[in-house]
Amino acid sequence: MGLDLTIISNHEFSNDLQSLKDVILEKMNFEYRDSDLSEYFWSVTKDESYREWRKNSWKFNFMGLSSLKEVVQKDNCICFKGPWAIIMRFGRNSYHLDFNLRWNHFLENDLIQTRIFALMEKMNHVFPSKFNIFIPDNETKSSGFSDLVTQNFSLEQILNKMIDGIGKPCASIDELVSQFEIDENAYLKK
């Protein structure tokens, strides 16, 4: 199994998760146009899970459970399926986005990097955050840190756990590319 891009970020809500579902959907109710990302995600996504990014393109995901209350109790987060087959897990203090984007494509393709960084700037306006953590997800030790979103950790606490567990983050995409060649747990704080 290969590595995909996951991005961990912050939000400033203090409400109960059950009461946030509609608020989050409303905040995500914006169009985002990027023909390069759209084309990329179309090329790598199964037809049935692909949607263009439009207004109302984010949907609440019951994760196979029967009610919002059960989802919050069982998973300690609420989940959304978004455009381009993006999955958002929204915890009490932070959230993460799972992209159907191969990690090596993110590292090797300057255009994809630039477009993902621009998308995250938009997301940081929707859910204020001073930085994001970009990690390879699936087979690396760093991927386990995304689960801290469901354990009520803030972005700062997750970063501190990562520093203690696997070392300091890379400060630039160039550093990440060179570091990842020697350390599969290299990650980016941007």
C-alpha positions in Angstrom: 0.0 0.0 0.0 1.3 3.4 -0.9 1.4 6.7 1.0 -1.1 9.4 0.7 -1.1 13.1 1.8 -2.8 13.9 5.1 -2.9 17.4 6.5 -3.6 18.2 10.1 -4.9 21.6 11.0 -6.6 23.6 13.7 -10.0 25.1 14.4 -11.3 27.5 17.0 -14.6 25.9 17.9 -15.4 25.0 21.5 -18.9 23.7 21.0 -20.0 20.2 21.4 -19.3 18.2 18.2 -23.0 17.3 17.6 -23.9 21.0 17.5 -21.1 21.7 15.0 -22.2 19.5 12.0 -24.3 22.2 10.3 -21.9 25.0 11.2 -19.1 23.1 9.5 -21.1 22.3 6.5 -22.1 26.0 6.2 -18.5 27.1 6.5 -17.4 24.6 3.8 -20.2 25.9 1.5 -17.9 27.7 -0.9 -16.8 27.0 -4.4 -13.1 26.4 -5.0 -11.9 26.4 -8.5 -8.6 24.8 -9.4 -8.5 23.1 -12.8 -5.1 21.5 -12.2 -6.1 19.9 -8.9 -9.5 18.9 -10.3 -7.9 17.2 -13.3 -5.4 15.4 -11.0 -8.0 14.1 -8.6 -10.2 13.1 -11.5 -7.4 11.0 -12.9 -6.7 9.1 -9.6 -10.2 8.8 -8.1 -12.8 6.1 -8.7 -15.7 7.5 -10.6 -18.3 6.9 -7.9 -16.4 8.9 -5.2 -15.3 11.8 -7.4 -17.2 15.2 -7.2 -16.2 18.6 -8.4 -15.8 21.3 -5.8 -19.0 23.4 -5.7 -21.2 24.9 -3.2 -22.8 22.2 -1.1 -20.2 19.6 -2.2 -19.3 18.5 1.4 -21.6 15.9 3.0 -21.8 14.5 6.5 -20.6 10.9 6.7 -22.3 8.5 9.2 -19.3 6.2 8.9 -21.7 3.2 8.8 -23.4 4.2 12.1 -27.0 5.2 12.6 -26.9 8.7 14.2 -24.8 11.7 14.7 -24.8 11.0 18.5 -23.5 7.5 17.9 -20.8 8.8 15.5 -19.5 11.3 18.1 -19.6 8.7 20.9 -17.9 6.0 19.0 -15.3 8.0 16.9 -15.0 11.2 19.0 -15.1 13.2 15.8 -17.5 14.0 12.9 -16.6 13.0 9.4 -17.4 14.6 6.1 -16.9 13.5 2.5 -15.9 16.3 0.2 -15.1 17.0 -3.3 -12.2 15.3 -5.0 -12.8 12.4 -2.6 -11.3 14.3 0.3 -12.3 13.0 3.8 -12.4 15.4 6.7 -12.3 14.2 10.3 -13.2 17.0 12.6 -12.3 16.5 16.3 -12.9 18.7 19.3 -9.7 20.8 18.9 -8.3 20.0 15.5 -9.1 18.3 12.2 -7.4 16.5 9.4 -8.0 16.1 5.7 -7.2 12.9 3.9 -6.4 13.4 0.3 -6.5 10.9 -2.5 -3.1 12.3 -3.5 -0.1 10.1 -3.6 2.6 11.4 -1.3 5.3 11.1 -3.9 3.2 13.2 -6.3 3.0 15.9 -3.6 6.8 15.8 -3.1 7.7 15.7 -6.8 5.2 17.9 -8.5 5.8 21.7 -7.9 2.4 22.6 -9.4 0.5 20.1 -7.1 2.4 21.5 -4.1 1.6 25.1 -5.0 -2.1 24.3 -5.5 -2.4 22.3 -2.2 -0.7 25.1 -0.3 -3.2 27.6 -1.9 -6.1 25.4 -0.9 -4.8 25.2 2.7 -4.6 29.0 2.8 -8.3 29.1 2.0 -9.0 26.5 4.6 -7.0 28.5 7.2 -9.4 31.4 6.5 -12.4 29.2 7.0 -11.0 27.4 10.1 -8.3 29.8 11.5 -5.0 28.1 11.9 -1.4 29.5 12.1 0.1 26.5 10.4 -0.7 23.0 9.1 1.2 19.7 9.4 1.7 17.7 6.1 2.3 14.0 6.7 2.5 10.9 4.7 -0.3 8.6 5.7 -0.6 4.8 5.7 2.6 3.0 6.4 4.7 5.5 8.3 5.0 6.2 12.1 4.1 9.8 11.4 0.7 8.7 10.1 -0.4 7.6 13.6 -0.3 11.2 14.8 -3.3 12.1 12.7 -5.4 9.9 15.1 -4.7 12.4 17.9 -7.4 14.6 16.2 -10.0 12.1 17.7 -8.3 12.2 21.1 -9.0 15.9 21.7 -5.5 17.1 21.0 -4.9 20.6 19.6 -2.6 21.2 16.6 0.1 22.5 19.0 -0.2 19.4 21.2 0.0 17.1 18.1 3.1 18.9 16.9 4.7 18.6 20.3 4.0 14.8 20.3 5.4 14.5 16.9 8.6 16.4 17.8 9.0 14.1 20.9 8.2 10.9 18.9 9.9 11.4 15.5 11.8 14.7 15.6 11.4 18.2 14.4 9.3 19.1 11.3 10.8 20.3 8.1 10.6 24.0 7.6 10.2 24.0 3.8 9.1 21.7 1.0 12.7 21.5 -0.3 13.9 20.3 3.1 11.0 17.8 3.2 11.8 16.4 -0.2 15.5 15.8 0.8 14.7 14.6 4.3 12.1 12.1 3.1 14.7 10.3 1.0 16.5 9.3 4.3 13.6 9.4 6.8 10.1 8.1 5.8 8.7 9.9 8.9 9.8 13.4 7.6 6.9 15.8 7.8 6.3 19.5 7.0 5.0 22.3 9.3 3.8 25.2 7.1 
